[in-house]
């Protein structure tokens, strides 16, 4: 399965890495902050996909109920 790269996120990620390194001058702190940011991003994406799936399921239920009437 081919996965497309979101170039905007990729560029923003490298800008954030550069800024954090510029402020801290430490690769360890930069890596830690980056790991936390990626974890939060993953959790927010998972939550968003879950909510969208629930909304789609409700829409399908409503359409099926309308067809039965």
FENBEL-V304420 format. One record per backbone hydrogen bond with DSSP energy under -1.0 kcal/mol. NH is the residue of the N-H (numbers start at 1). CO is the residue of the C=O. E is the energy in kcal/mol with one decimal. If there is no record, write none. Layout:
nh=NH co=CO e=E
nh=NH co=CO e=E
This chain:
nh=7 co=5 e=-1.1
nh=10 co=6 e=-2.0
nh=11 co=7 e=-2.4
nh=12 co=8 e=-2.4
nh=13 co=9 e=-2.5
nh=14 co=10 e=-1.8
nh=15 co=11 e=-2.0
nh=16 co=12 e=-2.5
nh=17 co=13 e=-2.5
nh=18 co=14 e=-2.4
nh=19 co=15 e=-2.4
nh=20 co=16 e=-2.7
nh=21 co=17 e=-2.5
nh=22 co=18 e=-2.3
nh=23 co=19 e=-2.1
nh=24 co=20 e=-2.5
nh=25 co=21 e=-3.0
nh=30 co=26 e=-1.9
nh=31 co=27 e=-2.6
nh=32 co=28 e=-2.3
nh=33 co=29 e=-2.7
nh=34 co=30 e=-2.4
nh=35 co=31 e=-2.4
nh=36 co=32 e=-2.1
nh=37 co=33 e=-2.5
nh=38 co=34 e=-2.5
nh=39 co=35 e=-2.2
nh=40 co=36 e=-2.5
nh=41 co=37 e=-2.4
nh=42 co=38 e=-2.4
nh=43 co=39 e=-2.3
nh=44 co=40 e=-2.4
nh=45 co=41 e=-2.3
nh=46 co=42 e=-2.3
nh=47 co=43 e=-2.2
nh=48 co=44 e=-2.3
nh=49 co=45 e=-2.6
nh=50 co=46 e=-2.1
nh=51 co=47 e=-2.3
nh=52 co=48 e=-2.5
nh=53 co=49 e=-2.2
nh=54 co=50 e=-2.2
nh=55 co=51 e=-2.2
nh=56 co=52 e=-2.3
nh=57 co=53 e=-2.1
nh=58 co=54 e=-2.1
nh=59 co=55 e=-2.3
nh=60 co=56 e=-2.3
nh=61 co=57 e=-2.3
nh=62 co=58 e=-2.4
nh=63 co=59 e=-2.2
nh=64 co=60 e=-2.3
nh=65 co=61 e=-2.4
nh=66 co=62 e=-2.3
nh=67 co=63 e=-1.8
nh=68 co=64 e=-1.6
nh=69 co=65 e=-1.2
